[in-house]
Structure formats: C-alpha cells, structure tokens
Amino acid sequence: MVTKKELLSKIAVEKRLSALHLKRIVRLRIALKKIEVLIDKDNDITDDTYVKCNELIRSTLVITI
C-alpha cells in the first residue's frame, strides 16, 4: 500500500513540482471543501459570506515552515 507522502512524492517527480507547491495544492483543496460546507450552511449568501470565505482561504493556505 502506498502512503500519502509517497504518492505526493511520485506526483512531484512526474510533474517536477516542489513539495511546497504540492502542499499548497492540497491545502487549497481543503479550503475549497470548507467553503462548500460554509456556503451549504448559509442560505443567504451576502458580503459577510464572501469575507468569511476569503478569511478561510487565507488561514488554510498559510504555509508553515
């Protein structure tokens, strides 16, 4: 069985992407899932919802070294 880390490494080699870039892609997918959940909860999409989505993206995409 292949671990998640091994799979990401294989993709990085094939696509010649850095591991940092792959982490960012994974985090972006996580952020998009969170946004879907946020929008599903919110029946009325307002400017406040837009602000929450932007904050969610910013907080999820922060890369810690």
NUDRENPA-357207 format. One record per atom (N, C-alpha, C): residue number from 1; residue in three letters; atom name; x, y, z. Coordinates in pm, whole numbers, plus 50000, padded with zeros to 5 digits. Last residue first. Example, Ala and Ser with C-alpha at 12.3 -4.5 7.8 and 13.67 -1.06 7.14 Angstrom:
REM NUDRENPA-357207
R    i   aa  at      X      Y      Z
R    2  SER   N  51285  49775  50708
R    2  SER  CA  51367  49894  50714
R    2  SER   C  51290  50003  50787
R    1  ALA   N  51319  49431  50780
R    1  ALA  CA  51230  49550  50780
R    1  ALA   C  51320  49670  50780
END
This chain:
REM NUDRENPA-357207
R    i   aa  at      X      Y      Z
R   65  ILE   N  50671  52677  50796
R   65  ILE  CA  50800  52613  50766
R   65  ILE   C  50865  52566  50894
R   64  THR   N  50340  52690  50687
R   64  THR  CA  50432  52696  50799
R   64  THR   C  50559  52619  50764
R   63  ILE   N  50141  52880  50485
R   63  ILE  CA  50237  52769  50486
R   63  ILE   C  50335  52789  50600
R   62  VAL   N  49808  52942  50459
R   62  VAL  CA  49929  52985  50527
R   62  VAL   C  50022  52865  50538
R   61  LEU   N  49570  52849  50359
R   61  LEU  CA  49685  52849  50269
R   61  LEU   C  49814  52898  50334
R   60  THR   N  49384  52885  50563
R   60  THR  CA  49418  52749  50521
R   60  THR   C  49546  52746  50438
R   59  SER   N  49361  53161  50586
R   59  SER  CA  49407  53084  50702
R   59  SER   C  49449  52943  50663
R   58  ARG   N  49267  53231  50327
R   58  ARG  CA  49393  53284  50380
R   58  ARG   C  49447  53199  50494
R   57  ILE   N  49023  53092  50320
R   57  ILE  CA  49129  53061  50223
R   57  ILE   C  49264  53108  50276
R   56  LEU   N  48889  53221  50530
R   56  LEU  CA  48910  53077  50534
R   56  LEU   C  49023  53036  50439
R   55  GLU   N  48873  53480  50434
R   55  GLU  CA  48948  53453  50557
R   55  GLU   C  48983  53305  50567
R   54  ASN   N  48703  53434  50213
R   54  ASN  CA  48839  53485  50194
R   54  ASN   C  48927  53460  50315
R   53  CYS   N  48470  53349  50348
R   53  CYS  CA  48538  53260  50252
R   53  CYS   C  48682  53304  50229
R   52  LYS   N  48403  53580  50492
R   52  LYS  CA  48435  53456  50563
R   52  LYS   C  48512  53359  50473
R   51  VAL   N  48345  53751  50277
R   51  VAL  CA  48456  53782  50368
R   51  VAL   C  48500  53657  50443
R   50  TYR   N  48117  53621  50175
R   50  TYR  CA  48235  53639  50091
R   50  TYR   C  48359  53666  50176
R   49  THR   N  47944  53651  50389
R   49  THR  CA  47983  53516  50347
R   49  THR   C  48110  53522  50264
R   48  ASP   N  47914  53928  50382
R   48  ASP  CA  47974  53865  50500
R   48  ASP   C  48022  53723  50468
R   47  ASP   N  47773  53968  50151
R   47  ASP  CA  47913  54013  50155
R   47  ASP   C  47987  53950  50272
R   46  THR   N  47581  53658  50137
R   46  THR  CA  47596  53803  50144
R   46  THR   C  47744  53839  50136
R   45  ILE   N  47354  53413  50075
R   45  ILE  CA  47494  53449  50054
R   45  ILE   C  47505  53601  50044
R   44  ASP   N  47149  53242  50273
R   44  ASP  CA  47154  53373  50208
R   44  ASP   C  47300  53416  50196
R   43  ASN   N  47212  52997  50389
R   43  ASN  CA  47108  53003  50286
R   43  ASN   C  47116  53132  50205
R   42  ASP   N  47494  52840  50483
R   42  ASP  CA  47442  52975  50467
R   42  ASP   C  47339  52979  50355
R   41  LYS   N  47574  52578  50453
R   41  LYS  CA  47510  52618  50580
R   41  LYS   C  47436  52750  50564
R   40  ASP   N  47693  52587  50201
R   40  ASP  CA  47577  52500  50222
R   40  ASP   C  47501  52537  50349
R   39  ILE   N  47909  52754  50255
R   39  ILE  CA  47802  52802  50166
R   39  ILE   C  47676  52718  50182
R   38  LEU   N  48062  52587  50423
R   38  LEU  CA  48017  52718  50470
R   38  LEU   C  47900  52769  50386
R   37  VAL   N  48114  52373  50250
R   37  VAL  CA  48038  52349  50373
R   37  VAL   C  47980  52481  50424
R   36  GLU   N  48268  52507  50058
R   36  GLU  CA  48144  52439  50019
R   36  GLU   C  48055  52417  50140
R   35  ILE   N  48484  52583  50217
R   35  ILE  CA  48398  52686  50161
R   35  ILE   C  48264  52625  50118
R   34  LYS   N  48601  52337  50269
R   34  LYS  CA  48548  52415  50381
R   34  LYS   C  48452  52522  50331
R   33  LYS   N  48682  52273  50008
R   33  LYS  CA  48583  52187  50076
R   33  LYS   C  48518  52264  50192
R   32  LEU   N  48872  52474  49970
R   32  LEU  CA  48753  52470  49885
R   32  LEU   C  48644  52383  49946
R   31  ALA   N  49064  52402  50161
R   31  ALA  CA  48995  52530  50173
R   31  ALA   C  48866  52529  50091
R   30  ILE   N  49151  52160  50050
R   30  ILE  CA  49089  52161  50184
R   30  ILE   C  49007  52288  50201
R   29  ARG   N  49265  52257  49815
R   29  ARG  CA  49151  52165  49808
R   29  ARG   C  49077  52160  49940
R   28  LEU   N  49472  52405  49929
R   28  LEU  CA  49369  52474  49850
R   28  LEU   C  49245  52386  49837
R   27  ARG   N  49627  52203  50038
R   27  ARG  CA  49559  52298  50128
R   27  ARG   C  49450  52375  50056
R   26  VAL   N  49718  52084  49804
R   26  VAL  CA  49637  52006  49898
R   26  VAL   C  49560  52099  49990
R   25  ILE   N  49867  52297  49700
R   25  ILE  CA  49755  52242  49623
R   25  ILE   C  49660  52166  49716
R   24  ARG   N  50061  52323  49899
R   24  ARG  CA  49971  52435  49873
R   24  ARG   C  49848  52387  49796
R   23  LYS   N  50196  52086  49871
R   23  LYS  CA  50126  52113  49997
R   23  LYS   C  50024  52223  49977
R   22  LEU   N  50306  52130  49618
R   22  LEU  CA  50205  52025  49636
R   22  LEU   C  50127  52045  49765
R   21  HIS   N  50490  52330  49678
R   21  HIS  CA  50381  52359  49585
R   21  HIS   C  50269  52256  49600
R   20  LEU   N  50662  52186  49841
R   20  LEU  CA  50592  52301  49896
R   20  LEU   C  50471  52336  49809
R   19  ALA   N  50775  52007  49666
R   19  ALA  CA  50687  51955  49770
R   19  ALA   C  50604  52068  49831
R   18  SER   N  50766  52125  49326
R   18  SER  CA  50827  52116  49458
R   18  SER   C  50725  52065  49559
R   17  LEU   N  50728  51929  49032
R   17  LEU  CA  50680  52031  49124
R   17  LEU   C  50752  52016  49257
R   16  ARG   N  50745  51752  48818
R   16  ARG  CA  50857  51841  48851
R   16  ARG   C  50811  51960  48937
R   15  LYS   N  50565  51557  48775
R   15  LYS  CA  50526  51691  48731
R   15  LYS   C  50635  51795  48756
R   14  GLU   N  50703  51337  48881
R   14  GLU  CA  50644  51333  48747
R   14  GLU   C  50616  51472  48692
R   13  VAL   N  50771  51427  49136
R   13  VAL  CA  50876  51388  49042
R   13  VAL   C  50822  51391  48899
R   12  ALA   N  50517  51472  49244
R   12  ALA  CA  50613  51581  49237
R   12  ALA   C  50723  51551  49136
R   11  ILE   N  50407  51217  49240
R   11  ILE  CA  50346  51322  49158
R   11  ILE   C  50445  51436  49138
R   10  LYS   N  50576  51100  49429
R   10  LYS  CA  50572  51047  49292
R   10  LYS   C  50514  51152  49197
R    9  SER   N  50508  51246  49657
R    9  SER  CA  50646  51249  49606
R    9  SER   C  50650  51204  49460
R    8  LEU   N  50243  51170  49691
R    8  LEU  CA  50274  51310  49662
R    8  LEU   C  50414  51324  49604
R    7  LEU   N  50286  50898  49751
R    7  LEU  CA  50208  50936  49634
R    7  LEU   C  50237  51080  49593
R    6  GLU   N  50425  50917  49990
R    6  GLU  CA  50488  50855  49874
R    6  GLU   C  50417  50894  49745
R    5  LYS   N  50228  51034  50153
R    5  LYS  CA  50354  51105  50129
R    5  LYS   C  50425  51050  50005
R    4  LYS   N  50033  50837  50162
R    4  LYS  CA  50000  50966  50102
R    4  LYS   C  50128  51042  50064
R    3  THR   N  50169  50513  50075
R    3  THR  CA  50127  50617  50170
R    3  THR   C  50100  50747  50094
R    2  VAL   N  50051  50221  49920
R    2  VAL  CA  50128  50345  49906
R    2  VAL   C  50076  50447  50006
R    1  MET   N  50084  49881  50000
R    1  MET  CA  50000  50000  50000
R    1  MET   C  50089  50125  50000
END
